Amino acid sequence: MTETADRATGGASPEAIQAHYDVGNGFYRLWLDPTLTYSCALWAGADDTLEAAQLRKLDWIAEPVLQRHAKRVLDIGCGWGSMLAHLAAGGVERGVGLTLSREQFDYVGARGLPGVEVRLDSWRDHKPDAPYDAIVSVGAFEHFADLDLSEERRMAIYREFFEACHRWLAPGAPLVLQTIAYGPVPALLGRELFLDYFPESDLPRPFEIFKACDGLFEVTAFRNDREDYVRTLKAWHRNLRAQRDAAVAEVGEAKVEFYKRYLGVSAMMFSVRNTVLLRLKMTRVP
C-alpha cells in the first residue's frame, strides 16, 4: 500500500507506523514483558506481574475464539505476534496477522509459529481467500483515522472497518477489539499531543465505535480498563528506567527520553480520564 493511497483515505501511513514501532526490537525487549505485548495488560492482585497480566489479557481475548473452536483467525495489527502465538497454542490451525511495521513483520515471520502467516498490509487492502472464524484487533483502531478528518469522514472509516470485518467473518463469529479512546474529561494537553508520539493518527470516541458497528455486530462484553493501562504504563516506565543504559546503547539518549516522556504523559492522561481503554467482545449478526 502506498503512502499516497493511505493518506487519501485517512489514517496512519506505513511510514508513520514505522516511525514509532520500528525503533528496534532489541529496544522493546528491554522494557516490555517476555511476550513482547505492547498493549494494555489485564491486572489482578497487587502482587501480579506484568507478564502474568499480559497473559491474562491474551486469555480474555482468546476466550470467545477458542470457545468457538475457531480454525482460521485474523489478527489486525498483530504486533510481535503474541496473540497469534497464544491462539496457535490453543488450537487455531491458521492465523493471519496484518501489520504495517517492517520490524514486526520480520520478527513474526522468523518465529516460525505453526500455521501463522504475517502480511505487511493494511486492513483496507486485505483480501482473504476464505471467511474467518474470528477476528481480533488490539491497538490498531487508534490509527484508522487522523486528526484532520471531519466527523463524517471518521465515521465513514470506522463503518468501513466493521463492514469489512462483517464480510470476512462467518455467521455468528466473534470480533474482539481493544482500543484506546477519548475519555469524558477534555485532554488538558490537547489532542495534538497524541500526534507527537503517533503521527497521522487519532483516538476514537466510545460512541463512534458503537455507532459504527450498529446493525453489523452485537456487543456481548464491554470493559473500560483505564486503571489497568495506568498500571501497565507505569510498569513499562519502571522497566525502561531500570534498563536505561542498555536502552541508550540500543537507540540513543534522545529516543530513550522520548519514550520515557511518552509513557509518563500517557499514564497521566489515563489517570485523569483524558483517555480510556476499551475492550469489546462482539458477535457478527446476519
Contacts in CASP RR format, 6 or more apart in sequence:
PFRMAT RR
TARGET T0000
AUTHOR 0000-0000-0000
METHOD contacts of the structure
MODEL  1
MTETADRATGGASPEAIQAHYDVGNGFYRLWLDPTLTYSCALWAGADDTL
EAAQLRKLDWIAEPVLQRHAKRVLDIGCGWGSMLAHLAAGGVERGVGLTL
SREQFDYVGARGLPGVEVRLDSWRDHKPDAPYDAIVSVGAFEHFADLDLS
EERRMAIYREFFEACHRWLAPGAPLVLQTIAYGPVPALLGRELFLDYFPE
SDLPRPFEIFKACDGLFEVTAFRNDREDYVRTLKAWHRNLRAQRDAAVAE
VGEAKVEFYKRYLGVSAMMFSVRNTVLLRLKMTRVP
1 14 0 8 1.000
1 100 0 8 1.000
1 121 0 8 1.000
1 122 0 8 1.000
1 124 0 8 1.000
1 125 0 8 1.000
3 13 0 8 1.000
3 14 0 8 1.000
3 15 0 8 1.000
6 12 0 8 1.000
6 13 0 8 1.000
6 14 0 8 1.000
6 122 0 8 1.000
6 124 0 8 1.000
7 13 0 8 1.000
7 200 0 8 1.000
9 124 0 8 1.000
9 157 0 8 1.000
10 144 0 8 1.000
10 145 0 8 1.000
10 146 0 8 1.000
10 149 0 8 1.000
10 153 0 8 1.000
10 157 0 8 1.000
10 200 0 8 1.000
11 143 0 8 1.000
11 144 0 8 1.000
11 145 0 8 1.000
11 146 0 8 1.000
11 149 0 8 1.000
11 157 0 8 1.000
11 200 0 8 1.000
11 201 0 8 1.000
11 202 0 8 1.000
12 100 0 8 1.000
12 143 0 8 1.000
12 146 0 8 1.000
12 198 0 8 1.000
12 199 0 8 1.000
12 200 0 8 1.000
12 201 0 8 1.000
13 200 0 8 1.000
14 100 0 8 1.000
14 120 0 8 1.000
14 122 0 8 1.000
16 143 0 8 1.000
16 198 0 8 1.000
16 199 0 8 1.000
16 200 0 8 1.000
16 201 0 8 1.000
17 100 0 8 1.000
17 101 0 8 1.000
17 143 0 8 1.000
18 100 0 8 1.000
18 101 0 8 1.000
18 102 0 8 1.000
18 103 0 8 1.000
19 199 0 8 1.000
20 197 0 8 1.000
20 198 0 8 1.000
20 199 0 8 1.000
21 38 0 8 1.000
21 79 0 8 1.000
21 101 0 8 1.000
21 103 0 8 1.000
21 104 0 8 1.000
22 101 0 8 1.000
22 102 0 8 1.000
22 103 0 8 1.000
22 104 0 8 1.000
23 251 0 8 1.000
23 255 0 8 1.000
23 259 0 8 1.000
24 103 0 8 1.000
24 250 0 8 1.000
24 251 0 8 1.000
25 36 0 8 1.000
25 80 0 8 1.000
25 103 0 8 1.000
25 107 0 8 1.000
26 250 0 8 1.000
27 247 0 8 1.000
27 250 0 8 1.000
27 251 0 8 1.000
27 255 0 8 1.000
28 36 0 8 1.000
28 38 0 8 1.000
28 80 0 8 1.000
29 36 0 8 1.000
30 239 0 8 1.000
30 240 0 8 1.000
30 243 0 8 1.000
30 246 0 8 1.000
30 247 0 8 1.000
30 250 0 8 1.000
31 236 0 8 1.000
31 239 0 8 1.000
31 240 0 8 1.000
31 243 0 8 1.000
31 247 0 8 1.000
32 38 0 8 1.000
32 236 0 8 1.000
32 239 0 8 1.000
33 41 0 8 1.000
33 49 0 8 1.000
33 50 0 8 1.000
33 51 0 8 1.000
33 54 0 8 1.000
34 51 0 8 1.000
35 51 0 8 1.000
35 54 0 8 1.000
35 55 0 8 1.000
35 58 0 8 1.000
35 82 0 8 1.000
35 85 0 8 1.000
36 79 0 8 1.000
36 80 0 8 1.000
36 81 0 8 1.000
36 82 0 8 1.000
36 107 0 8 1.000
37 54 0 8 1.000
37 57 0 8 1.000
37 58 0 8 1.000
37 80 0 8 1.000
37 82 0 8 1.000
38 79 0 8 1.000
38 80 0 8 1.000
39 57 0 8 1.000
39 138 0 8 1.000
39 139 0 8 1.000
39 178 0 8 1.000
40 57 0 8 1.000
40 178 0 8 1.000
40 225 0 8 1.000
40 228 0 8 1.000
40 229 0 8 1.000
40 232 0 8 1.000
40 277 0 8 1.000
41 50 0 8 1.000
41 53 0 8 1.000
41 54 0 8 1.000
41 56 0 8 1.000
41 57 0 8 1.000
41 228 0 8 1.000
41 231 0 8 1.000
41 232 0 8 1.000
41 235 0 8 1.000
42 53 0 8 1.000
42 54 0 8 1.000
42 56 0 8 1.000
42 57 0 8 1.000
42 60 0 8 1.000
42 225 0 8 1.000
42 228 0 8 1.000
43 53 0 8 1.000
43 56 0 8 1.000
43 228 0 8 1.000
43 231 0 8 1.000
43 232 0 8 1.000
44 52 0 8 1.000
44 53 0 8 1.000
44 56 0 8 1.000
50 232 0 8 1.000
50 235 0 8 1.000
50 236 0 8 1.000
50 239 0 8 1.000
53 228 0 8 1.000
53 231 0 8 1.000
53 232 0 8 1.000
54 82 0 8 1.000
55 86 0 8 1.000
58 82 0 8 1.000
58 83 0 8 1.000
58 86 0 8 1.000
59 86 0 8 1.000
60 279 0 8 1.000
61 83 0 8 1.000
61 136 0 8 1.000
61 138 0 8 1.000
61 176 0 8 1.000
61 178 0 8 1.000
61 279 0 8 1.000
62 83 0 8 1.000
62 86 0 8 1.000
62 87 0 8 1.000
62 90 0 8 1.000
62 136 0 8 1.000
64 134 0 8 1.000
64 174 0 8 1.000
64 176 0 8 1.000
64 220 0 8 1.000
64 281 0 8 1.000
64 283 0 8 1.000
65 73 0 8 1.000
65 87 0 8 1.000
65 92 0 8 1.000
65 133 0 8 1.000
65 134 0 8 1.000
65 136 0 8 1.000
65 174 0 8 1.000
65 176 0 8 1.000
66 87 0 8 1.000
66 90 0 8 1.000
66 91 0 8 1.000
66 92 0 8 1.000
68 133 0 8 1.000
68 134 0 8 1.000
68 173 0 8 1.000
68 174 0 8 1.000
69 133 0 8 1.000
70 87 0 8 1.000
70 92 0 8 1.000
70 132 0 8 1.000
70 133 0 8 1.000
70 134 0 8 1.000
70 173 0 8 1.000
70 174 0 8 1.000
71 92 0 8 1.000
71 93 0 8 1.000
71 94 0 8 1.000
71 133 0 8 1.000
72 92 0 8 1.000
72 93 0 8 1.000
72 94 0 8 1.000
72 95 0 8 1.000
72 96 0 8 1.000
72 130 0 8 1.000
72 131 0 8 1.000
72 132 0 8 1.000
72 133 0 8 1.000
73 87 0 8 1.000
73 92 0 8 1.000
73 94 0 8 1.000
73 95 0 8 1.000
73 96 0 8 1.000
73 132 0 8 1.000
73 133 0 8 1.000
73 134 0 8 1.000
73 135 0 8 1.000
73 136 0 8 1.000
74 95 0 8 1.000
74 96 0 8 1.000
74 97 0 8 1.000
74 98 0 8 1.000
74 126 0 8 1.000
74 128 0 8 1.000
74 132 0 8 1.000
74 134 0 8 1.000
74 135 0 8 1.000
74 136 0 8 1.000
74 168 0 8 1.000
75 81 0 8 1.000
75 83 0 8 1.000
75 84 0 8 1.000
75 87 0 8 1.000
75 95 0 8 1.000
75 96 0 8 1.000
75 97 0 8 1.000
75 98 0 8 1.000
75 135 0 8 1.000
75 136 0 8 1.000
75 137 0 8 1.000
75 138 0 8 1.000
76 97 0 8 1.000
76 98 0 8 1.000
76 123 0 8 1.000
76 135 0 8 1.000
76 136 0 8 1.000
76 137 0 8 1.000
76 140 0 8 1.000
77 97 0 8 1.000
77 98 0 8 1.000
77 99 0 8 1.000
77 137 0 8 1.000
77 138 0 8 1.000
77 139 0 8 1.000
77 140 0 8 1.000
78 84 0 8 1.000
78 97 0 8 1.000
78 98 0 8 1.000
78 99 0 8 1.000
78 104 0 8 1.000
78 108 0 8 1.000
78 118 0 8 1.000
79 99 0 8 1.000
79 101 0 8 1.000
79 104 0 8 1.000
79 108 0 8 1.000
80 104 0 8 1.000
80 107 0 8 1.000
80 108 0 8 1.000
81 97 0 8 1.000
81 104 0 8 1.000
81 107 0 8 1.000
81 108 0 8 1.000
81 111 0 8 1.000
81 113 0 8 1.000
81 116 0 8 1.000
81 118 0 8 1.000
83 136 0 8 1.000
83 138 0 8 1.000
84 95 0 8 1.000
84 97 0 8 1.000
84 108 0 8 1.000
84 113 0 8 1.000
84 116 0 8 1.000
84 118 0 8 1.000
85 111 0 8 1.000
85 113 0 8 1.000
85 116 0 8 1.000
87 95 0 8 1.000
87 136 0 8 1.000
88 95 0 8 1.000
88 113 0 8 1.000
88 114 0 8 1.000
88 115 0 8 1.000
88 116 0 8 1.000
93 115 0 8 1.000
94 115 0 8 1.000
94 116 0 8 1.000
94 117 0 8 1.000
95 115 0 8 1.000
95 116 0 8 1.000
95 117 0 8 1.000
96 116 0 8 1.000
96 117 0 8 1.000
96 118 0 8 1.000
96 119 0 8 1.000
96 128 0 8 1.000
96 132 0 8 1.000
97 108 0 8 1.000
97 116 0 8 1.000
97 117 0 8 1.000
97 118 0 8 1.000
97 119 0 8 1.000
98 118 0 8 1.000
98 119 0 8 1.000
98 121 0 8 1.000
98 122 0 8 1.000
98 123 0 8 1.000
98 126 0 8 1.000
99 105 0 8 1.000
99 108 0 8 1.000
99 118 0 8 1.000
99 119 0 8 1.000
99 120 0 8 1.000
99 121 0 8 1.000
100 120 0 8 1.000
100 121 0 8 1.000
100 122 0 8 1.000
102 120 0 8 1.000
104 118 0 8 1.000
105 118 0 8 1.000
105 119 0 8 1.000
105 120 0 8 1.000
108 116 0 8 1.000
108 118 0 8 1.000
109 116 0 8 1.000
109 118 0 8 1.000
119 126 0 8 1.000
123 140 0 8 1.000
123 161 0 8 1.000
123 164 0 8 1.000
124 160 0 8 1.000
124 164 0 8 1.000
126 164 0 8 1.000
126 168 0 8 1.000
128 168 0 8 1.000
131 168 0 8 1.000
131 169 0 8 1.000
131 170 0 8 1.000
131 173 0 8 1.000
132 168 0 8 1.000
132 169 0 8 1.000
132 170 0 8 1.000
132 173 0 8 1.000
133 169 0 8 1.000
133 170 0 8 1.000
133 173 0 8 1.000
134 169 0 8 1.000
134 173 0 8 1.000
134 174 0 8 1.000
134 175 0 8 1.000
134 176 0 8 1.000
135 165 0 8 1.000
135 168 0 8 1.000
135 169 0 8 1.000
135 173 0 8 1.000
135 174 0 8 1.000
135 175 0 8 1.000
135 176 0 8 1.000
136 175 0 8 1.000
136 176 0 8 1.000
136 177 0 8 1.000
137 175 0 8 1.000
137 176 0 8 1.000
137 177 0 8 1.000
137 178 0 8 1.000
137 179 0 8 1.000
138 177 0 8 1.000
138 178 0 8 1.000
139 178 0 8 1.000
139 179 0 8 1.000
139 180 0 8 1.000
140 179 0 8 1.000
141 161 0 8 1.000
141 177 0 8 1.000
141 179 0 8 1.000
141 204 0 8 1.000
141 209 0 8 1.000
142 179 0 8 1.000
142 180 0 8 1.000
142 198 0 8 1.000
142 201 0 8 1.000
142 202 0 8 1.000
142 203 0 8 1.000
142 204 0 8 1.000
143 198 0 8 1.000
143 200 0 8 1.000
143 201 0 8 1.000
144 157 0 8 1.000
144 158 0 8 1.000
144 161 0 8 1.000
144 204 0 8 1.000
145 153 0 8 1.000
145 154 0 8 1.000
145 157 0 8 1.000
145 158 0 8 1.000
145 201 0 8 1.000
145 202 0 8 1.000
145 204 0 8 1.000
146 200 0 8 1.000
146 201 0 8 1.000
146 202 0 8 1.000
147 191 0 8 1.000
147 192 0 8 1.000
147 194 0 8 1.000
147 195 0 8 1.000
147 201 0 8 1.000
147 202 0 8 1.000
149 157 0 8 1.000
149 202 0 8 1.000
154 202 0 8 1.000
154 204 0 8 1.000
154 208 0 8 1.000
155 208 0 8 1.000
155 211 0 8 1.000
155 212 0 8 1.000
158 204 0 8 1.000
158 208 0 8 1.000
158 209 0 8 1.000
158 211 0 8 1.000
158 212 0 8 1.000
159 212 0 8 1.000
161 212 0 8 1.000
162 212 0 8 1.000
162 213 0 8 1.000
162 216 0 8 1.000
162 217 0 8 1.000
163 216 0 8 1.000
165 175 0 8 1.000
165 216 0 8 1.000
165 217 0 8 1.000
165 284 0 8 1.000
166 216 0 8 1.000
166 217 0 8 1.000
166 284 0 8 1.000
169 175 0 8 1.000
169 284 0 8 1.000
170 284 0 8 1.000
171 284 0 8 1.000
171 286 0 8 1.000
172 283 0 8 1.000
172 284 0 8 1.000
172 285 0 8 1.000
173 283 0 8 1.000
173 284 0 8 1.000
174 281 0 8 1.000
174 282 0 8 1.000
174 283 0 8 1.000
174 284 0 8 1.000
175 217 0 8 1.000
175 281 0 8 1.000
175 282 0 8 1.000
175 283 0 8 1.000
175 284 0 8 1.000
176 279 0 8 1.000
176 280 0 8 1.000
176 281 0 8 1.000
176 282 0 8 1.000
177 209 0 8 1.000
177 278 0 8 1.000
177 279 0 8 1.000
177 280 0 8 1.000
177 282 0 8 1.000
178 277 0 8 1.000
178 278 0 8 1.000
178 279 0 8 1.000
178 280 0 8 1.000
179 203 0 8 1.000
179 204 0 8 1.000
179 209 0 8 1.000
179 277 0 8 1.000
179 278 0 8 1.000
180 203 0 8 1.000
180 229 0 8 1.000
180 275 0 8 1.000
180 276 0 8 1.000
180 277 0 8 1.000
180 278 0 8 1.000
181 203 0 8 1.000
181 204 0 8 1.000
181 205 0 8 1.000
181 206 0 8 1.000
181 209 0 8 1.000
181 275 0 8 1.000
181 276 0 8 1.000
181 277 0 8 1.000
181 278 0 8 1.000
182 191 0 8 1.000
182 203 0 8 1.000
182 204 0 8 1.000
182 205 0 8 1.000
182 206 0 8 1.000
182 274 0 8 1.000
182 275 0 8 1.000
182 276 0 8 1.000
183 205 0 8 1.000
183 206 0 8 1.000
183 273 0 8 1.000
183 274 0 8 1.000
183 275 0 8 1.000
183 276 0 8 1.000
184 273 0 8 1.000
185 272 0 8 1.000
185 273 0 8 1.000
185 274 0 8 1.000
186 274 0 8 1.000
187 193 0 8 1.000
187 269 0 8 1.000
187 274 0 8 1.000
187 275 0 8 1.000
188 269 0 8 1.000
188 272 0 8 1.000
188 274 0 8 1.000
189 265 0 8 1.000
189 269 0 8 1.000
189 274 0 8 1.000
191 202 0 8 1.000
191 203 0 8 1.000
193 265 0 8 1.000
194 201 0 8 1.000
194 202 0 8 1.000
194 203 0 8 1.000
195 201 0 8 1.000
195 202 0 8 1.000
196 262 0 8 1.000
197 262 0 8 1.000
197 266 0 8 1.000
203 275 0 8 1.000
206 276 0 8 1.000
206 278 0 8 1.000
209 278 0 8 1.000
209 280 0 8 1.000
210 219 0 8 1.000
213 219 0 8 1.000
213 282 0 8 1.000
215 285 0 8 1.000
216 284 0 8 1.000
216 285 0 8 1.000
217 282 0 8 1.000
217 283 0 8 1.000
217 284 0 8 1.000
217 285 0 8 1.000
218 282 0 8 1.000
218 283 0 8 1.000
218 285 0 8 1.000
219 280 0 8 1.000
219 281 0 8 1.000
219 282 0 8 1.000
220 281 0 8 1.000
220 282 0 8 1.000
220 283 0 8 1.000
221 279 0 8 1.000
221 280 0 8 1.000
221 281 0 8 1.000
222 278 0 8 1.000
222 279 0 8 1.000
222 280 0 8 1.000
222 281 0 8 1.000
223 278 0 8 1.000
223 279 0 8 1.000
223 280 0 8 1.000
224 276 0 8 1.000
224 277 0 8 1.000
224 278 0 8 1.000
225 277 0 8 1.000
225 279 0 8 1.000
226 270 0 8 1.000
226 273 0 8 1.000
226 275 0 8 1.000
226 276 0 8 1.000
226 277 0 8 1.000
227 270 0 8 1.000
228 277 0 8 1.000
229 266 0 8 1.000
229 267 0 8 1.000
229 270 0 8 1.000
229 275 0 8 1.000
229 277 0 8 1.000
230 267 0 8 1.000
230 270 0 8 1.000
230 271 0 8 1.000
233 263 0 8 1.000
233 264 0 8 1.000
233 266 0 8 1.000
233 267 0 8 1.000
233 270 0 8 1.000
234 263 0 8 1.000
234 264 0 8 1.000
234 267 0 8 1.000
236 263 0 8 1.000
237 260 0 8 1.000
237 263 0 8 1.000
237 264 0 8 1.000
237 267 0 8 1.000
240 247 0 8 1.000
240 256 0 8 1.000
240 259 0 8 1.000
240 260 0 8 1.000
240 263 0 8 1.000
241 260 0 8 1.000
244 256 0 8 1.000
247 256 0 8 1.000
248 256 0 8 1.000
266 275 0 8 1.000
269 275 0 8 1.000
270 276 0 8 1.000
270 277 0 8 1.000
END
